[in-house]
């Protein structure tokens, strides 16, 4: 149906002024927008061109500032090597990208699955560019060390080659992503990103000044690499941070309070973890459903929230009442005396259920940074509360309170992020509220 409509509109472009047009379809972390008001092509071109110009100016001005500061903070030899490698990585990017970025802008609107096309181009272009960057940087650094007597240690040589590979792959990712942003008419994000990247790499200059040429080249490369990691591995980073308290908590306790309290703590944690499987399963199902339709209606999320509350509240209440019995069944009377730990862990499953729903929403909306922020808020705050309890020598049975406090804090962060709309995101339609 969508393909037929696209063909009809391409054959009769004058119809764009009278029908809804989907925008943002190829910008992975923003929900597509249905625009129905009359459109002026010249106005759109001027607006998007203005943002592209702003991004170019920001790149130039902040890039000039970066190299001006580098010339004052680093030796001329370090600036020469880093500058040569930056230019070389740009050459490797131009060779490896094979014009795929421009092709994406031209043909993305003509394919049925533009997002899938973008990821395929990222894989092809990124891999080829990284290989070319590896070959060129290793060759040039080897020849310069031999013929020009550039002094580099073996470790510096390896790090510089690796940084060139990282920079080349990241630049390729950026250029292909730029193509998707242009095709989706979201050029303002190019300007936002250019300013952020320029400022961060300037700040890194001062932080890495002692690392000589590696620090200079790293300051130029690492911000790009960080953004690429967030885009590709946001869900993995979020999941790692999310699981840190349960994976690391018992080990920290072992250092501070000894083995026996950890045994009671660990058994209580495992028993309560059974309830966490319920919201986790619902979250995965929501993610799969939302990915299929490329949207997750607020009404569906609300109904799942009510369902989870209807299931979990009675189970948590029953578990709190029978916590001592459950611990006794598992480990005997000694474990039964520590039922308080299980009660607190059971209460902690309630905010974590809400967090799982936000996790599904951010996954569907392709908001990796939101996933990382919420997951990190949960993991780091829980560990911080646990550390405070250990330092203050709180009774180990009360330490699971850290899981409750961390969960409430992360739930609040998820709620705030879910309502913090990006400039191109529409307000929820009545049918979704």
PyMOL commands that set and color helices and strands:
alter all, ss='L'
color gray80, all
select helices_A, chain A and resi 2-11+13-17+41-73+76-97+100-110+114-147+154-183+188-207+209-257+259-293+298-321+323-331+333-336+339-364+368-391+396-398+401-418+430-432
alter helices_A, ss='H'
color red, helices_A
select strands_A, chain A and resi 21-23+33-35
alter strands_A, ss='S'
color yellow, strands_A
deselect
rebuild
show_as cartoon
